[in-house]
Amino acid sequence: MIDALEKDLIIREFPLFADLSARERKIINEHSSIISFKKGEIIYREASTPSGFYCLVIGRVMIYVQDNQGTQKILEYLHRGKYFGIISLLTNEHHSVTAQATNDCVILVVNREDFDLVLNKIPRLAIDLSRTLSRRLRHKDAHQKTIFESTVVSVFSSYSQAGKTIYALNLSLSLKKETRKSVIILDILSTDKTHTLPARLELETGKIFDLSKSSADNAKSAKDFILKSNFGIDLLCFHYSPEDNLCVSRLLGILSWLVNDYHFIILDLPSILDKNIFSILNQSDFIHLLSGPGEEELKKTHILTQGLKDEFNFQEEKIKIIINEYKLSKITPVEQARILDRNVFATLPRIEPGIPDRLILDNPESEYAKAIRRISRYVGESMVGLVLGVGVGYGFCHVGVLKVIEEERIPIDIIAGSSIGALIASLWAIGKSSSEILEITKDFKEPKHIWGLIDLTFPHLGFIKGNKLYKFLSKHLGEKTFYDTRLPLKIIASDVKRKEPRVLDQGLLVDAIMASCAMPGVFAPFKFREDLLFDGGVINPLPTEPLFKMGVKKIIAVNVTPSRQDILNQYEKIKQGLKTNISEVIKKRAWFDFGRYLRDAFKTNILDIIFSSVEILQSEVAQKEELLADVVLHPDTSGLYWLELHKAAEFAKRGEIEARKNLDKIKQLINE
């Protein structure tokens, strides 16, 4: 049973409610309930009256319709973070679909009677709902929907030669491959241009729908022009006249039909800056703006994004800037972000000459294909996130988990970590394999070598300076930044002043790791830019929350923190050993030995006591954070001790055993 504290955690971290204030979240809490549904249980049936607003917290829900013979047609599988039942509430119509739990589910429900009250008290929630609801509401009566929700992505650039069409082609192919859902490209060109996508998809040219010669009421005739490729995606080519303003309304009429049949519609738009193109852009759920890496290209892209925001009121979150490195540039990623005045969504590596256009299919291991794959998994909401928790020596279990992920080719799109989890995640994110990471641990081949990382100081804010640890990290990470990682990386620290978690994803990796590892009472807080930060594990020992808030639908979490009882037993052992040793020294009156003992105790027992105290708290919080993960790996660390860094190989073996034990669950998750 989920208690009040866990319910508050769920509301705070549910993507739809993530940006609400504490007062607004309290309103949601007071007017909602948590309901569990067993596998196979019906949540609501097609043609039933509106019952409530449903937010899927844990599990998976199948959305389907039935024909007159009772045959089911599955429209969608919903993962956590999705909400449903909203159309019936807003239109006061009967449910048009059936929702059924496909495994055990936990759902936050706002009853019909409370729904209007919640929207009245939280107006911005109504605005947020209206933005995303367009995917399900728009033109739903044009003809019978064959899908639950569509996503329209416009691919655009302020100038030609930005690699726009190749990007649109590979994004479409990758969306089909990663989501196994329906995809169509709309290739839109002026009448004096030639379409190249038919040849790239090995299709016959000639079937071009001329928007300047059609009428808005015969939009459905465009379906006769749809070309179906052997690669699983469809293509519809258009010609339009820039001077004919009716072309836009005709195209939008066609879109109103297509959104009922295709999960993803990719618009390859001409690089023309006019109001007609902007009108089409405004109908999109996302706009992917391609830019070259040069200064002039970046400046043009900046001017375009500002114009879209200031003059046409485009929502900033729907605009994603993608840098295409088709040519060499000396401008660093940091400088690119400064010129653009916003973060870069993704970077496309240069395509080597002679490589086929369909890189996703013909050259899937190329860096360009890997970048496209990550983007498509984001757009298709099929990203897999990996979370590595705290634990010092226990954290070496993560290395064994990574070994299984590598060998089984489990796709990981984003990785997050706290403390030792942040270190392991960083090494893996910059391209070091699990075996290479394990090789690094040989620096601690004997127990005494751990003290090579410890430099004691007067205990003002902590009794370990951290200089030696910084030097060790620099040896293996150098000057690498978050821009140098091969997949997105999130490192978690805690803010001393604000008493809140900080998600670090910019700057030097070494600095971020130092902040995340600064255990309070042991290390002095680390100064990161203008802030004082300490151990991320204090607030997020198993940082599933940042990925959940980002909308990552599939999370694998590795919790290496021992159980509360194991920690308490170890804690009592430490205290008993400390008392016994002091007693023996006093009996022998060996005052010289007593002094030496105190120095040793200062190095070990005090660390043990502080760590065990923190670990007890972390164990409780980590169990709460497990709720946000789909698969939780909890390696057996019995018989091992948190400071036994010289036993890294044994820790790694425990992690590997746990990962292999849960491999079927992991594969089921990524293939859903």
N, C-alpha and C positions, 0 to 999 in steps of 0.2 A: 504494500500500500504506500502511495506517495504522500509524504507529510507536507505540512504547510511550507516548511523551508524549501523542500524540493520543488514544490509548485511555484514558489517565487523564483527559484533558479531557472525553471523551465520557461516561465514568462519572460524573464530578463534576457534569456539567451535565444528565444525563438526569433528567427530573422525578422519577421513582420513587426515584432514588438521591441527589437533591440535598441532603437533610438528613442523610445518613449522615456519620459521622466519617471521618477519614483512614484509621483502622485498618479500619473496615468497608468503605470503598471499595477498600482494598488486597485484602481477601478476595474481593470481586467481581472485581477485576482478575486475581487468581491463578487463579480458577476459571471464567473466561469466555474467549471468543475472538471476534474480529471476522471475520465472513464476508460476502463480497460475493456477491450474486445478480444475474444478468443479467435484463433485461426478458423476461418470459414464463416464467422458470424457476420450477419448483414447489419450494416450501420444505418442505411436507409435504402428504400426501394424506389425504383422508377415508378412515376405516377403518384407517389405518396406526397402528402402536404409538407411544406417546408418545416423543418424541425429545429435547426440550429446552424451555427457556424462552427466548423470543425477544423482544428489545427492538429496535424499529425506529428506527434512527438517521438514516438518509438514505433517501429514496425513498417509495414507496407500495406497499401490499400489498392484494390483493383476496382477500376471504374468500367462499367460495361452497360450495354443496352441489349434488349431482347426483341426479336422480331415476333410476328404473329404465331409462328410455330414454336416459340420458346427457345430458339437458338441464340446463344450468347455471342455478342460481338464485343471483344475487349477493346476499349478506347485508350486506356492508359493504366500504368502502374504508378501510384504516387508514393514517393519516399518522404521521410521526415523533413519537416520544414515547409511542407506544402499545406495549403488550406483548401477546403472545398465546402460545398453546400451553399455558397454565397449567392449564386445566380438566382436560385429559388427565393432566397430571402429578399433580394433586392427587387425582383419582379413580381413577387407574391404568386408565382406559378408553381405547379407541381414539379417535383424533381424529374428531370429529363433522363437521368441515369440511375443506375444502382451502384452503391458503394459497399464493398465487401472486404473484410480483413483477410489478407492472404497469409498472414502469420499473426502471432499475438501482438496486439497493438495497444499503445497508450495514446489517448487523444484528449486534448483540451477542448472543451465544448462550451460555447456561449449560446444559451437557449434563445429561441426566437423572441421571447418576451423581453429579454435583456439586450438584444442586439442593437435596437434603435437607441436605447438609452446610452450604451457604450459609445456609439458613433456620435451622439449629441455631445457627450462629455469630452470626447477626444476627436475633434474635427480633423486633425491632420491624419488620423488613422483612416478616416473616410477618403481623404485625398490619396493616400498611399494605396488603398484598395482599388480606387478607380483607375489608377495607372496600370496596374497589372491585370485588372479584370477585363480590359479591352481585348486581351488575348482570347477570352472565353465568350465575351458578350458580343463582339463586333459581328454584325451581319449573321447572327446565328439562325435567322429565319430565311436566309437566302436559299438554302437547301439543306437537307438533312446532313448534320455533321457526321463525319466518319472518324474524327479524332476528338480528344478532349480539349487540347490547348495548342495554339500555334505560336511560333516565334518568327518575327520578320527582322532580318538583319540586312541593312544597307551597307554596301562596300563602296567607299567614295574616296576621292582625293582632290586636292585643290589644283592639281596639275597632272598631265599625262606622264607616262613612263614610270609610274610608282609601283608597278607590279600588281595592279589591282585585279585584273582578270585571272591571272595565275593564282592569286590568293583566293578569290571567290571560288574557283574550281576546286582547289585542294581543301578549302574549308568545307565545302559541300560533300566531297568524297569522304572526308574524315568524320563529319557528322553522321553520315550514313553508316560508316564502319563502327563507330564508337557507340551510337545509340540504337542502331538497327531500326530507325524510324524513317518516315517518308521525307524526302528532300527534293526541292525543285529550285533551279536557278532561273531568274528572269534576267536575260541579257538585253539591256536597253541601249540602243544607239540611235543617233540621228540618221536620216535617210541616206546620207552620203558616205556612211561608214559600213565596213564589212564585218560581220560576226565571225569570230574565230573559234568560239566554244564548240560548235558542232563538230569541226574537224578534230579538236582536242578530245572529244568524247566519242570519236569514230562514228559520227552520225552524218546523214545526208544533209547538205545545206539546201536552202530554198524555201522551207516552211517558215516564213517571217510574217508575223502579225503586224499590220500597219495601223498604228493607233490613229493616224490622221484620216483614215478612210473608214473607220468603224464608228458605231454609235454606242452610247452608254448602255442602252437597253439590250444590246446583243452581246454583252460581255461573255456569256457562257459559250459563245461560238469560238472563243479563244482556246477552249479545251481541245478543239480539233487540231490545233497547231502545236500541241505538246509533243515533244520528242522524248521517247523513252530509251535511255542508253542501256548498254549491257553492264554498266558499272553500278546499277541500282539507284541512280539519281535521274531526275527528269530535267528537261530544258525547254524553256519557252522564250523565243527570240522576238524582240519588238523593234520596229522602226517608229520614230516619232519626229514631228516637225517642231523645232524650238519655238517657232512663231505661233503655233496652234495651241492656245491655252486649254482647249478641250481635251487634248491628249492626256493631261494629268487626270481629269475626272474619269476618263475611259479606263486608264490604267488602274485607278483605285476601284472602279467597278469590278474589274477582273480580279483584283486582290480579294475583294469581298467574297468571291467564290472560292478562291484557292485556299484561304485560311481555314475553310471547313474540311479540307482534304489533305493538307500537308502540315506535318509538324514543324518543318523549317522551310522558310522561303528566303532565299538569298538574292538580293537585288544588286546586280552589277551595274552601277549607274555611270553615265558619262561624266567626265571631269569638266563640267560646265557650271559656272557659278551664276545661276539664274533662279528666279523665284519658283519656277516650275519644279526644278530639281529639289529645291528646299521643301516644297510642299510634299513631295514623295518621301524625302528624308523624315519629315515630321510624322509620317505614318508608321515608322519603324519602331521596333522595340529596342534595338541597338543600332548604333551607327559606328562602323569600323572605319576610321579615318587613317589611310595609309600615308606615310611620309617617308621621304628619303632621309639619310643621316646628316646631310650637309646643312650648314647654317641657314642658307637662304630657304631651303625646303622647310626646315623647322619653323622659320619665321612665318612663312606662308600658312603653314598648318596652324600656328598660334593665332594668326589673324582670323582664319576661318572659324576656329573653335570659339573665339570671342564673339564673332559675328553671330554664330548660331545661338549663343547664349543671350547676348545683349539685344540683338535686333529681332530674333525670331523666337525667343523664350524657350529654347531647347533645354530640357533637363540635363544637367551636367553628368549625372550618373549613367545616361544612355550613350554618351559619347566615349568611345574607346580609341585611343591613339596607338597605332602600330607602326613601329619603325622598320622599314625594309632596308637592310644593309646591302643593297645591290651594288654599292660602290664603297670604297674605303673612305673613312673619315677619321680625323683626329679628335673629334669632339667626344668627350667622355659621356657616359650615361647621366652623370650628375649634371653636367652642363646642358645636355639635351633637355632634361626636366626643367632646368632653369629657364631656357629659351621658350619652352612650351608653357611654362607656368603651371604645370601639372605633371603628375606621374605618367610614365609610359606604361600602357597596358601590357604590351608584348613586343618582342623584337624578333624579326625574321632574319636568320643568317643568310649570307650570300649563297646563291645557287651557282654551283660550278658549271662552266660551259659544257654543253653536250648532254646534260641531265634531262630526262624526259619531263614533260609538263606535269604529268600526273605523279608527283613525287610520293604522295601518300600510298599509292599502290605499287609504283615501279621502283621507288628508292626509299622505303619506309624507315631505314636506319640513318638517313641523312639528317643533319641538324635542322634543316628547314622543315622536314616532315615531323620531327619531334616537337618543334615549336607549334606547328599547326595542330598537332594532336592535342597538346595542352589547351590551346584556345578552344578547340571544338568540344573538349570535355567540359570546359567552363560553360560555354554556350548551351551545351546539351544537358547541363546539370548532372553529369555523370562523373564528376571529379572524385578521386579517391585520396583521402588525406591520411597521413600517418602521424601519430602523436607519440612522442617519447618522453616518459616521465622522469622524475627526480630519483636519486638514490645513491650517489657517489659510486662505490664499487659495484653495487647492484646494477648500476646503469650499464655495465658491460654486457648484461643480458641483451641489450638492444642490438649489439653486434651480431649475435646469433640470429635474431629475428631478421636483420637485414640480409644475412646470408641466404635465408630461405626465400626472401622476397626477390633476391637476385636470381637464384637458381630456378625459381618457379615463374620468373618473368611477371611478377605481380605489378601492374601499373600503379605508380604513385605519382600524383600530380602536384602535391604540396605537402610539406613536412613542417612540424612544429615541435619545439622542445623547451623544457625548463631545466636549468642547472646542467647536470651531466648529460641529460637528454638533449640540451641545446648544443653541447660540444659534439656529441656523436652525430646529431642531425646536420651540423655544419660541415663536418668532415665528409659525410656522405653526399651532401648537396653540392660540394665543390668537385665531386667526381672520384673521391677515394672509395675503393671497394671495401667490403666487410673484412676481407683478408688484409688489406693494407691498414685498416684501422686497428685490427688486432695486432699487427706488427708494431704499431706505435706504442701499444701498451707494454711492449717488452722493455720500455724504459723503466718499468717498475718490476723487474724480474725477481727482486728480493724485497722482503717487507721493509727494510730500512730505507729503500729508495724513495718512499713516499715523502720522507722529510726533505728531500731535495726540492719539493714544491712549497715548503713552509718557511717563511721568514718572520720570526716573532718580532713584535714591537710592543711599546707601552700600550696597554689596552684602553685606549680612549674611546674609539668607535668600534674597535675589533682588535684582537691580539695577533692577527696575521696581516702583514702588509699587502701581500698579493703580487709583489714584484716578480718573484720567481715563477709564479703561475703564469703571469703575463708573458714572461720570456719563453716558457714552455709552449704556450699557445701560439706565439708568434713564430716559433720554429716550424710549426706544422701548418699554419694558416697564412703566414706572411702578411702581406698588405691586402689580402683579398677582401672584397666588399660583398654586400648582398647582390650587387649586379653581376658578380662573377659566378654565381651559383647556376647549376644546370636545371634547377626547378625552384619554384618559389619556396622561400624559407621564412619562418616566423619564429623569433626567439622571444621568450617571455621573461620579463623582469618585473619588479615591484617598485613603485614610486614611493620614496620615503615621505615626502611632504604631503602628497595627495592621498596616500594610503589606498592606492588602486593599482591594478595590473597595467603594465605597459607592453604593447606588442611592438617589438623592434624589427624593422625590415629595411633599414637604410643605414649606410655608414660602414665602418670596419667591422668585420665579423669578430675579431678579437675583443674589441670593446664591448660588443653586445654580449658575448659569452662571459666576460668578466663580470658584467652587471648581473647576468642571470645566475652566476655561481657564488655571488657574495653572500654567503650564509650569515644572517644577523647574529652578532655576538662573537663571530669567528673572524670574518673578513670585514674590513671597513667598507661602508657603502661606496660604490664605484661612481665617479663623476662622469656622466654621459652627457656631453654637451653642457647644458645649463642645469641638468637635473642630477639628483643623487638617487641612485638605484641600487636595489639589493635583490637577493635571491628570488627568482620568479616562482620558485616552488612554495614560497610562503602563502601565496594567494592562489596560484594555479599549478599545483604539483603534477597534474595530468592535464595539460592545456588543450582540452577538447573545445573549450568555449570559443576561442578565436576562430577556429575553423568552422564551427557551427554557425557563428554569426556571419561568416563570409558566404554562407550558403552551401558549404561542402556537404553533400548528401550522404556520402559513404566514408565513415571514419573508422580506422583501425587504431586502437590505443594500446600502448604497452605500459602497463602499471607494474613497476618492479618494487614498489614499496611493500615490505612484509606486512602481515596482518598485525592488527593492534596488539593481540596477545603475544605474538612473537617479539614485538618491540618491547612490551612491558617486561617479559621474561629476561631479555637481554639487558634492559635497564637495571633490573634488580641484581643481575649478575655483576654488572659494573660496580654498582654501589657496594655490594658485599665484598668484592675483591678489593676495593679501595679501603674499606674499614679493616679488613683482615691484614693487609699489608702495613697499614699505619700501626695497628696493634702490635705486630711482630717487631717493627722497628723500635717502638717505645719499650717493649719488654727487654730487648737487647741493649737498650740505651745507645744504639748506634747512630748518634746524631749526625755523623758525617754521611752515613747511608741514608738517613732521613732526608737530608738536604738534596741528595742526588735523586731520591725517590720523588720528592716534590717536583723536581725539574721534569722527571719523566711523566709524572701525573699531569703536569701542566700541558705536556705535549699530547698525551693520549686520553686519560680519563676525562679531563674537562671537555675535550672534543667529543668523546663518547656521550657524556651527559647532555651536552647542548644538542648534539645531533639527534639523540634518542628522544629528547623532549620535543624538538621540532618535528621529528618523524611521526610521533603519535598524532599530532595535529594534522600533518600532511596525509596520513593514512585515512583519516575521516573525510577530509575534503576530496581526496582522490576517488573515494567510493561514490561521492555525489557526482563527480565529473565523469565517471564511467557511464552514467545514464545517457550522456550525449554521444556515446560511441556505439557503433553497430557491432563491432567485434572487439572484445577486450582480451588481451593476452596478459596472463599473470604468472610469470615463471616461478617455479619452486626454488627458493634460495635457501632452504633449510640447510644448516651445517656450514653456511658461508657467512662471512662477517663483512660489514660495510667498508672497512678499511683495508681489506685484503686485495689491494689492487694487483698484487703479484699473481692472483688467481684469475686473471681476466679470461683466460681460455676456458676455465671451468664455468665462470659466469656465462660466457658466450654459448657454451654447450647447453646450459639450462634454457637460455632464450631460444635456441634452435629447436630443442625438444618441444617447448610450449607452442612455437609457431607451427611445427609439423603436426602437432596434435589438433590444432585448430585450422589446418589448411583447407579442409572442405568448406568450413564456414566462410573463410576468406574468399575462396573462389566463387562460392555462391553469391557473396556480396558483390563482387566486381562484375559478375555476369548477369545480374538482375537488370 
